[in-house]
Amino acid sequence: MRRKNVRVRALFVDNLTESVLKMLGTKYRIEPFFFSSSANWIPSRYREEVQHKKGDHITVILPFIGTSEKKHKTPASSSGPEHVQKKNTIDVMAPLHLHGEHVLLIDLLAIHMIRQKESSTIITYHPMLCGRTTAKRLHQVMERAGGSVYWNKIFQESNDPTFFFLQILWYALYSWDEAFEVLYMRIKELEEILNSAKFTNLDTEFANMADRNHNLHSLQAHLLQYQTHLHDFEKSVTFLKENPNPALEPEVEGDTAKELMEREKELMDRECDNLLSEITRLERKCKMFVDRLKNATDLAFAAVNIEDSRQTHELTKATLRDSAAMKQISYLTMVFLPASFTASVFGMNVVEINPDSLETIARYVEVTISLTLLTTWIVIALQPYSSIHENSGGGVWRRMAWPFYFSSTLCRQVKPPLSSQKDNTSLHSPRRRSPSFPNQPKGSLHEEDRIGD
């Protein structure tokens, strides 16, 4: 038997079966969209069956972030290597396993409220998933919150049952705060690991750096998804603020009833604004986490670049040492070059040195100069980007004629330019007077005479 004088009844439902779903839908006239959206975790807010001075139905389906503990705890280490199972894609809807004992996962608040004049009813649906908020857990939280001094004072001042709905939304806010506290500790841990990285064993350290880089990008992707959930949270509270309870509308218009309605609205606006300000704080905190992760990612790349620069510097010093050694070898070769040239000359089979030979030094010079010119011609012709081919064009056959083009270019550069002949006869010709006119005064000259003078 239902008790009388009960302002709000709450039904916390989990392990929902088909028969219970039909019973709830029939008894409380709940739209099937509430159960389908809850089962598919679709954020939604809607209002239906609005009857002035009687009541309405409001529904809010809100995903939020919760914190759970791992079944098998892994001790966190700030210096040891981290090995994570990397995937090709980052699933932001999957639980976020932190390097320690905590897991961040997406939880759900699916609330349907029937607001009526005599007694209102709240129905919450809870999916049967590990680590999520159960019906028993939410019932205990609401029971403890209802016994607090703050909420008792609000329930005494107002007859609006929507404050019970608002009280459930505060549970999601506390869960967000707890999750962000765990995330803050994880980001601090990653920053500490990156700052203390030592590249003593390059292969191991670079492998660890790749794992940390994956962790940073995974955290950043999840935080971007969390910003979307916070935006849905803000829209849900705004929806609650902008849709007052029609059951509180007075039957008879009057100053007293109007004053009561204004007081109810002022109290609801104040509590909704308090919750919205806390959501704004969480959004700023989430943005700060994204910026810190970006800074940590830049720090990781900077550490790798610094180590790479150090290795490049060491390689440059080794190259300079090798260059100095090669220069010494070149100097040593130049010392023995005259002796080697002399030995080659005296070893030639020419008549001037070896009378029994058939060739002469003149023939040696002819063959050497011919082969040198032929080699030079072929090598330059096969180089398409040489500056010698600027006038010969880019074709292979035109490059074969590079000596002709090169000679013509040299001739044009050596030959002095011909000075242009100017007709200066007018400057050296005797001054001529223009014919006199009858009306022209004596002694007047034309422009040519004045110029000539």
Helices and strands as residue ranges (DSSP letters): E 8-14, H 18-28, H 32-40, E 44-51, E 55-69, E 96-97, E 102-116, E 120-126, H 135-146, H 149-157, H 162-195, H 202-242, G 246-248, H 255-346, H 361-381, G 387-390, H 396-400, H 402-414, H 425-428, H 447-452
